Amino acid sequence: MDIQTVRTFFMWCTIINGGLLIFSFLTCAYAREWVYRMHGKWFPMPRETFDVVIYCFIGIMKVFVLMFNLIPYVALAIIG
């Protein structure tokens, strides 16, 4: 496997995971009540706890996308 193939792989991983991150954020930002009701059926919890869980989920997802997709892509772009 050459460096161009790996760089292309990380580019598409970054695009797809970045899109999922944006979609998750927009869903939680603009359909908050729907998301809360949907998850409340499976995991009953107070609204404040749910907001903290969603905020942490978006934050951790953002860190993972940056650490495991964007940074390797940028590093490969620099050395390639």
N, CA, C and O atoms as CSV, one atom per row, in Angstrom:
chain,resi,resn,atom,element,x,y,z
A,1,MET,N,N,0.855,-1.169,0.000
A,1,MET,CA,C,0.000,0.000,0.000
A,1,MET,C,C,0.905,1.237,0.000
A,1,MET,O,O,1.801,1.354,0.836
A,2,ASP,N,N,0.674,2.132,-0.914
A,2,ASP,CA,C,1.512,3.315,-0.996
A,2,ASP,C,C,0.910,4.469,-0.193
A,2,ASP,O,O,-0.226,4.400,0.275
A,3,ILE,N,N,1.701,5.523,-0.052
A,3,ILE,CA,C,1.301,6.658,0.786
A,3,ILE,C,C,0.099,7.397,0.199
A,3,ILE,O,O,-0.711,7.946,0.946
A,4,GLN,N,N,-0.024,7.415,-1.112
A,4,GLN,CA,C,-1.164,8.084,-1.750
A,4,GLN,C,C,-2.476,7.387,-1.409
A,4,GLN,O,O,-3.487,8.050,-1.177
A,5,THR,N,N,-2.470,6.061,-1.378
A,5,THR,CA,C,-3.673,5.309,-1.031
A,5,THR,C,C,-4.068,5.556,0.425
A,5,THR,O,O,-5.246,5.740,0.730
A,6,VAL,N,N,-3.095,5.560,1.306
A,6,VAL,CA,C,-3.377,5.806,2.727
A,6,VAL,C,C,-3.885,7.231,2.924
A,6,VAL,O,O,-4.817,7.463,3.694
A,7,ARG,N,N,-3.272,8.177,2.228
A,7,ARG,CA,C,-3.718,9.574,2.341
A,7,ARG,C,C,-5.144,9.725,1.824
A,7,ARG,O,O,-5.947,10.430,2.434
A,8,THR,N,N,-5.465,9.082,0.723
A,8,THR,CA,C,-6.839,9.126,0.208
A,8,THR,C,C,-7.815,8.479,1.185
A,8,THR,O,O,-8.925,8.975,1.381
A,9,PHE,N,N,-7.401,7.375,1.794
A,9,PHE,CA,C,-8.232,6.716,2.803
A,9,PHE,C,C,-8.551,7.661,3.950
A,9,PHE,O,O,-9.711,7.795,4.337
A,10,PHE,N,N,-7.527,8.322,4.502
A,10,PHE,CA,C,-7.756,9.236,5.618
A,10,PHE,C,C,-8.549,10.469,5.190
A,10,PHE,O,O,-9.303,11.023,5.990
A,11,MET,N,N,-8.392,10.899,3.953
A,11,MET,CA,C,-9.190,12.024,3.468
A,11,MET,C,C,-10.677,11.668,3.487
A,11,MET,O,O,-11.498,12.442,3.978
A,12,TRP,N,N,-11.021,10.488,2.950
A,12,TRP,CA,C,-12.424,10.086,2.922
A,12,TRP,C,C,-12.949,9.784,4.322
A,12,TRP,O,O,-14.113,10.055,4.616
A,13,CYS,N,N,-12.109,9.229,5.183
A,13,CYS,CA,C,-12.525,9.023,6.577
A,13,CYS,C,C,-12.848,10.356,7.243
A,13,CYS,O,O,-13.835,10.471,7.969
A,14,THR,N,N,-12.020,11.351,6.996
A,14,THR,CA,C,-12.249,12.674,7.579
A,14,THR,C,C,-13.538,13.283,7.039
A,14,THR,O,O,-14.314,13.854,7.805
A,15,ILE,N,N,-13.776,13.174,5.754
A,15,ILE,CA,C,-14.989,13.740,5.161
A,15,ILE,C,C,-16.237,13.045,5.696
A,15,ILE,O,O,-17.196,13.710,6.086
A,16,ILE,N,N,-16.233,11.727,5.718
A,16,ILE,CA,C,-17.413,10.979,6.171
A,16,ILE,C,C,-17.661,11.200,7.658
A,16,ILE,O,O,-18.788,11.487,8.062
A,17,ASN,N,N,-16.617,11.069,8.477
A,17,ASN,CA,C,-16.803,11.257,9.914
A,17,ASN,C,C,-17.096,12.707,10.275
A,17,ASN,O,O,-17.834,12.969,11.224
A,18,GLY,N,N,-16.530,13.647,9.535
A,18,GLY,CA,C,-16.869,15.058,9.749
A,18,GLY,C,C,-18.326,15.329,9.414
A,18,GLY,O,O,-19.002,16.085,10.112
A,19,GLY,N,N,-18.809,14.705,8.335
A,19,GLY,CA,C,-20.229,14.838,7.990
A,19,GLY,C,C,-21.139,14.250,9.055
A,19,GLY,O,O,-22.169,14.835,9.388
A,20,LEU,N,N,-20.763,13.091,9.592
A,20,LEU,CA,C,-21.543,12.500,10.678
A,20,LEU,C,C,-21.519,13.373,11.923
A,20,LEU,O,O,-22.525,13.488,12.624
A,21,LEU,N,N,-20.380,13.985,12.199
A,21,LEU,CA,C,-20.278,14.896,13.340
A,21,LEU,C,C,-21.182,16.104,13.161
A,21,LEU,O,O,-21.890,16.493,14.090
A,22,ILE,N,N,-21.163,16.691,11.991
A,22,ILE,CA,C,-22.029,17.845,11.717
A,22,ILE,C,C,-23.498,17.437,11.775
A,22,ILE,O,O,-24.323,18.161,12.332
A,23,PHE,N,N,-23.825,16.286,11.205
A,23,PHE,CA,C,-25.199,15.797,11.255
A,23,PHE,C,C,-25.656,15.564,12.700
A,23,PHE,O,O,-26.773,15.932,13.063
A,24,SER,N,N,-24.805,14.963,13.514
A,24,SER,CA,C,-25.145,14.725,14.919
A,24,SER,C,C,-25.367,16.041,15.662
A,24,SER,O,O,-26.314,16.178,16.436
A,25,PHE,N,N,-24.482,17.001,15.416
A,25,PHE,CA,C,-24.637,18.298,16.067
A,25,PHE,C,C,-25.938,18.982,15.652
A,25,PHE,O,O,-26.687,19.474,16.496
A,26,LEU,N,N,-26.196,19.007,14.353
A,26,LEU,CA,C,-27.415,19.671,13.878
A,26,LEU,C,C,-28.671,18.967,14.395
A,26,LEU,O,O,-29.650,19.624,14.748
A,27,THR,N,N,-28.644,17.638,14.440
A,27,THR,CA,C,-29.788,16.900,14.967
A,27,THR,C,C,-30.007,17.231,16.431
A,27,THR,O,O,-31.139,17.468,16.852
A,28,CYS,N,N,-28.939,17.251,17.205
A,28,CYS,CA,C,-29.077,17.551,18.637
A,28,CYS,C,C,-29.407,19.021,18.881
A,28,CYS,O,O,-30.051,19.352,19.877
A,29,ALA,N,N,-28.978,19.895,17.994
A,29,ALA,CA,C,-29.238,21.321,18.186
A,29,ALA,C,C,-30.653,21.715,17.785
A,29,ALA,O,O,-31.286,22.527,18.460
A,30,TYR,N,N,-31.157,21.144,16.684
A,30,TYR,CA,C,-32.438,21.592,16.156
A,30,TYR,C,C,-33.588,20.624,16.384
A,30,TYR,O,O,-34.748,20.996,16.205
A,31,ALA,N,N,-33.291,19.398,16.772
A,31,ALA,CA,C,-34.355,18.426,17.068
A,31,ALA,C,C,-34.147,17.856,18.466
A,31,ALA,O,O,-34.324,16.661,18.701
A,32,ARG,N,N,-33.772,18.724,19.376
A,32,ARG,CA,C,-33.412,18.309,20.731
A,32,ARG,C,C,-34.548,17.577,21.433
A,32,ARG,O,O,-34.316,16.555,22.079
A,33,GLU,N,N,-35.765,18.081,21.317
A,33,GLU,CA,C,-36.902,17.430,21.978
A,33,GLU,C,C,-37.168,16.041,21.411
A,33,GLU,O,O,-37.449,15.102,22.156
A,34,TRP,N,N,-37.081,15.915,20.101
A,34,TRP,CA,C,-37.295,14.614,19.468
A,34,TRP,C,C,-36.232,13.609,19.917
A,34,TRP,O,O,-36.548,12.462,20.233
A,35,VAL,N,N,-34.976,14.046,19.942
A,35,VAL,CA,C,-33.891,13.168,20.376
A,35,VAL,C,C,-34.081,12.777,21.835
A,35,VAL,O,O,-33.876,11.620,22.202
A,36,TYR,N,N,-34.470,13.737,22.664
A,36,TYR,CA,C,-34.693,13.451,24.089
A,36,TYR,C,C,-35.848,12.463,24.275
A,36,TYR,O,O,-35.741,11.527,25.068
A,37,ARG,N,N,-36.936,12.666,23.557
A,37,ARG,CA,C,-38.069,11.734,23.678
A,37,ARG,C,C,-37.711,10.343,23.180
A,37,ARG,O,O,-38.085,9.345,23.795
A,38,MET,N,N,-36.990,10.276,22.070
A,38,MET,CA,C,-36.615,8.980,21.516
A,38,MET,C,C,-35.709,8.208,22.479
A,38,MET,O,O,-35.941,7.026,22.733
A,39,HIS,N,N,-34.697,8.859,23.007
A,39,HIS,CA,C,-33.792,8.186,23.927
A,39,HIS,C,C,-34.428,7.991,25.302
A,39,HIS,O,O,-34.074,7.062,26.028
A,40,GLY,N,N,-35.353,8.855,25.650
A,40,GLY,CA,C,-36.036,8.728,26.937
A,40,GLY,C,C,-36.876,7.468,27.041
A,40,GLY,O,O,-37.136,6.986,28.143
A,41,LYS,N,N,-37.302,6.933,25.909
A,41,LYS,CA,C,-38.057,5.677,25.929
A,41,LYS,C,C,-37.177,4.513,26.358
A,41,LYS,O,O,-37.647,3.590,27.022
A,42,TRP,N,N,-35.900,4.550,25.981
A,42,TRP,CA,C,-34.990,3.459,26.292
A,42,TRP,C,C,-34.226,3.691,27.587
A,42,TRP,O,O,-34.022,2.766,28.373
A,43,PHE,N,N,-33.806,4.936,27.804
A,43,PHE,CA,C,-32.969,5.274,28.949
A,43,PHE,C,C,-33.590,6.459,29.700
A,43,PHE,O,O,-33.241,7.608,29.429
A,44,PRO,N,N,-34.490,6.195,30.624
A,44,PRO,CA,C,-35.104,7.310,31.346
A,44,PRO,C,C,-34.069,8.042,32.207
A,44,PRO,O,O,-33.377,7.432,33.021
A,45,MET,N,N,-33.980,9.361,32.008
A,45,MET,CA,C,-33.065,10.192,32.783
A,45,MET,C,C,-33.563,11.626,32.758
A,45,MET,O,O,-34.305,12.007,31.853
A,46,PRO,N,N,-33.168,12.418,33.729
A,46,PRO,CA,C,-33.577,13.830,33.739
A,46,PRO,C,C,-33.013,14.584,32.529
A,46,PRO,O,O,-31.995,14.201,31.952
A,47,ARG,N,N,-33.690,15.639,32.177
A,47,ARG,CA,C,-33.307,16.431,31.007
A,47,ARG,C,C,-31.886,16.990,31.135
A,47,ARG,O,O,-31.135,16.997,30.159
A,48,GLU,N,N,-31.516,17.451,32.318
A,48,GLU,CA,C,-30.192,18.030,32.527
A,48,GLU,C,C,-29.095,16.981,32.307
A,48,GLU,O,O,-28.053,17.278,31.722
A,49,THR,N,N,-29.334,15.770,32.774
A,49,THR,CA,C,-28.368,14.687,32.578
A,49,THR,C,C,-28.246,14.348,31.097
A,49,THR,O,O,-27.145,14.120,30.595
A,50,PHE,N,N,-29.366,14.317,30.410
A,50,PHE,CA,C,-29.352,14.029,28.977
A,50,PHE,C,C,-28.553,15.089,28.217
A,50,PHE,O,O,-27.779,14.758,27.319
A,51,ASP,N,N,-28.739,16.359,28.575
A,51,ASP,CA,C,-27.989,17.426,27.905
A,51,ASP,C,C,-26.482,17.271,28.107
A,51,ASP,O,O,-25.703,17.501,27.182
A,52,VAL,N,N,-26.075,16.885,29.303
A,52,VAL,CA,C,-24.647,16.678,29.579
A,52,VAL,C,C,-24.113,15.496,28.785
A,52,VAL,O,O,-23.011,15.561,28.241
A,53,VAL,N,N,-24.884,14.418,28.714
A,53,VAL,CA,C,-24.457,13.233,27.973
A,53,VAL,C,C,-24.296,13.563,26.492
A,53,VAL,O,O,-23.303,13.173,25.878
A,54,ILE,N,N,-25.252,14.272,25.918
A,54,ILE,CA,C,-25.169,14.632,24.496
A,54,ILE,C,C,-23.994,15.574,24.247
A,54,ILE,O,O,-23.285,15.428,23.251
A,55,TYR,N,N,-23.782,16.540,25.145
A,55,TYR,CA,C,-22.663,17.466,25.006
A,55,TYR,C,C,-21.337,16.710,25.049
A,55,TYR,O,O,-20.445,16.988,24.247
A,56,CYS,N,N,-21.197,15.766,25.967
A,56,CYS,CA,C,-19.974,14.959,26.055
A,56,CYS,C,C,-19.800,14.080,24.827
A,56,CYS,O,O,-18.684,13.924,24.331
A,57,PHE,N,N,-20.895,13.500,24.327
A,57,PHE,CA,C,-20.825,12.670,23.120
A,57,PHE,C,C,-20.300,13.463,21.933
A,57,PHE,O,O,-19.409,13.001,21.220
A,58,ILE,N,N,-20.847,14.649,21.721
A,58,ILE,CA,C,-20.402,15.476,20.592
A,58,ILE,C,C,-18.931,15.867,20.777
A,58,ILE,O,O,-18.162,15.858,19.816
A,59,GLY,N,N,-18.542,16.208,21.999
A,59,GLY,CA,C,-17.151,16.585,22.264
A,59,GLY,C,C,-16.180,15.445,22.044
A,59,GLY,O,O,-15.129,15.636,21.432
A,60,ILE,N,N,-16.516,14.259,22.533
A,60,ILE,CA,C,-15.642,13.101,22.356
A,60,ILE,C,C,-15.573,12.705,20.886
A,60,ILE,O,O,-14.508,12.342,20.385
A,61,MET,N,N,-16.699,12.773,20.204
A,61,MET,CA,C,-16.705,12.452,18.771
A,61,MET,C,C,-15.817,13.420,17.997
A,61,MET,O,O,-15.102,13.017,17.079
A,62,LYS,N,N,-15.865,14.697,18.371
A,62,LYS,CA,C,-15.029,15.694,17.704
A,62,LYS,C,C,-13.545,15.398,17.929
A,62,LYS,O,O,-12.747,15.485,16.996
A,63,VAL,N,N,-13.179,15.053,19.148
A,63,VAL,CA,C,-11.783,14.722,19.446
A,63,VAL,C,C,-11.341,13.493,18.653
A,63,VAL,O,O,-10.241,13.474,18.101
A,64,PHE,N,N,-12.195,12.466,18.594
A,64,PHE,CA,C,-11.846,11.254,17.845
A,64,PHE,C,C,-11.680,11.539,16.355
A,64,PHE,O,O,-10.760,11.016,15.727
A,65,VAL,N,N,-12.548,12.350,15.790
A,65,VAL,CA,C,-12.427,12.683,14.365
A,65,VAL,C,C,-11.126,13.437,14.117
A,65,VAL,O,O,-10.430,13.172,13.137
A,66,LEU,N,N,-10.801,14.361,14.990
A,66,LEU,CA,C,-9.557,15.110,14.826
A,66,LEU,C,C,-8.331,14.215,15.002
A,66,LEU,O,O,-7.411,14.247,14.184
A,67,MET,N,N,-8.321,13.420,16.068
A,67,MET,CA,C,-7.137,12.624,16.392
A,67,MET,C,C,-6.910,11.467,15.424
A,67,MET,O,O,-5.772,11.199,15.038
A,68,PHE,N,N,-7.970,10.787,15.033
A,68,PHE,CA,C,-7.808,9.557,14.266
A,68,PHE,C,C,-8.090,9.702,12.771
A,68,PHE,O,O,-7.902,8.748,12.015
A,69,ASN,N,N,-8.534,10.874,12.337
A,69,ASN,CA,C,-8.809,11.076,10.916
A,69,ASN,C,C,-8.076,12.291,10.353
A,69,ASN,O,O,-7.293,12.162,9.412
A,70,LEU,N,N,-8.320,13.451,10.914
A,70,LEU,CA,C,-7.771,14.677,10.333
A,70,LEU,C,C,-6.267,14.798,10.536
A,70,LEU,O,O,-5.547,15.120,9.591
A,71,ILE,N,N,-5.780,14.552,11.738
A,71,ILE,CA,C,-4.348,14.704,12.005
A,71,ILE,C,C,-3.513,13.721,11.186
A,71,ILE,O,O,-2.501,14.133,10.619
A,72,PRO,N,N,-3.888,12.428,11.093
A,72,PRO,CA,C,-3.106,11.549,10.207
A,72,PRO,C,C,-3.150,11.993,8.740
A,72,PRO,O,O,-2.154,11.881,8.026
A,73,TYR,N,N,-4.304,12.498,8.296
A,73,TYR,CA,C,-4.396,12.975,6.917
A,73,TYR,C,C,-3.460,14.156,6.685
A,73,TYR,O,O,-2.750,14.194,5.680
A,74,VAL,N,N,-3.451,15.116,7.602
A,74,VAL,CA,C,-2.576,16.280,7.462
A,74,VAL,C,C,-1.108,15.847,7.501
A,74,VAL,O,O,-0.291,16.333,6.719
A,75,ALA,N,N,-0.781,14.930,8.414
A,75,ALA,CA,C,0.617,14.455,8.490
A,75,ALA,C,C,1.024,13.770,7.194
A,75,ALA,O,O,2.131,13.994,6.704
A,76,LEU,N,N,0.162,12.947,6.636
A,76,LEU,CA,C,0.488,12.289,5.372
A,76,LEU,C,C,0.571,13.289,4.209
A,76,LEU,O,O,1.374,13.126,3.292
A,77,ALA,N,N,-0.269,14.318,4.266
A,77,ALA,CA,C,-0.204,15.339,3.220
A,77,ALA,C,C,1.101,16.115,3.292
A,77,ALA,O,O,1.655,16.508,2.265
A,78,ILE,N,N,1.594,16.336,4.516
A,78,ILE,CA,C,2.841,17.069,4.671
A,78,ILE,C,C,4.034,16.242,4.181
A,78,ILE,O,O,4.898,16.759,3.473
A,79,ILE,N,N,4.080,14.961,4.557
A,79,ILE,CA,C,5.240,14.159,4.168
A,79,ILE,C,C,5.140,13.614,2.760
A,79,ILE,O,O,6.141,13.204,2.173
A,80,GLY,N,N,3.909,13.609,2.205
A,80,GLY,CA,C,3.719,13.041,0.874
A,80,GLY,C,C,3.982,14.053,-0.172
A,80,GLY,O,O,3.872,13.755,-1.361
